[in-house]
Amino acid sequence: MFEGVGIALASLRANKGRAALTILGVAIGVMVVMIIASMISGINRSVSNVFEQIAPRTFLVWRFFQAGVNISDGSDETSPWRRNPPINDAEADRIAELPSVRYVTRREESSARVEFGSRTLESVSVSGLSHQWIEVNGGDIYPGRSFTRMEDVANSRVVVINKKLESQLFQGRDPIGQMVKIAGVPFEVIGVYTPPPSLFSGAAPPFAGVPHGAFVKYVPYFKGWMRLAVAPVTTVPQQQAMDEVSATLRSMRSLKPGQENTFSLVTQDKLLDSWNQVTGVFFLVMIALSSVGLMVGGVGVVAIMMISVTERTREIGVRKALGATKTAILWQFLVEASTLTVIGGAIGMIVGGVVAWLISSLTPIPAFVPVWSVVVALAASALTGVGFGLYPANRAARLDPVEALRYE
């Protein structure tokens, strides 16, 4: 093995141009793996931290939930949520009365025009929320406050806005107490919401949160997609609360034993699994992109090794004449090919690590290089050398020693 590595390094020095092209293709493929793996791992870690911060024991009640990417062409077969009736207020009220439940929050969403004075913003995200929404979402409200339970029950026309909407509408003026129009209806601004710190908090779009009843009464929205956040009592396990909620909804919907639920209970773990499935698509793209670079490097390995076999035909003849077996010759050239690609992989790994560090330092993306990506990168490089070096190595091993010694 060490002899093969030494011969490969000597070949690198003797044929710098050819070897550089081979190494470059492998290095690009490995660099792509390192960069994308570091970005996706960093984003996944950030998303996981957000889920840990915002009421980890809270679970959601949705009309329909399916992990991963859902694609619908409008037909009933690809739109399974149509089989489930919407979550309604009566069900939310019944769940809130369960002894295992501390509180239930409603949430519905729409987009509407928001106006202040002469300034108008189109398609602002508007949510109808229960008064405990800040406990579920996390974050802070300053200046101002959130709406109270009485304001929630009374359908008061009050609104909490986020900093993006504050900066775009008020441009430095104090928003507290000002009147804004949402879908043409005046609402009083009572607070400014700051979400918990995360990768996406800086890119949050303009947002306005109003009491759920006021939202239903004044804001046009697409009905049938209300979702609930259920917080169990502190002394009750999450699974027990979920079982009681499930039993209650099944009873209210007259579902018989054996029938599937016509609703979905979603925990933070399920949401995280769904996110991981989405990022898994990016990993597939990463593999496709890196494989292109490795293929280019592999073709270079075949070319450079075929030239090497031709140039060293007499050497191979001498080795065979002195007793070298086919296996020994095959092993020598496979080690040489793998050495070339591993060097390319190491260079790509170093460059990819530096780029990941720059991304983490200069952007909000908390990129970091996972250990598994280093192992995969080096293994892929070595296997590329073995796979693409097999043909020229086999050709060298099958040379006739007499003909090889006569080669000029």
Helices and strands as residue ranges (DSSP letters): H 2-14, H 16-53, E 59-62, G 80-83, H 89-96, E 101-116, E 119-129, H 133-137, E 140-144, H 149-153, E 158-162, H 163-170, E 179-182, E 185-194, G 201-203, E 207-211, H 212-218, E 227-232, H 238-252, E 264-266, H 268-311, H 313-321, H 326-362, H 371-397, H 401-406
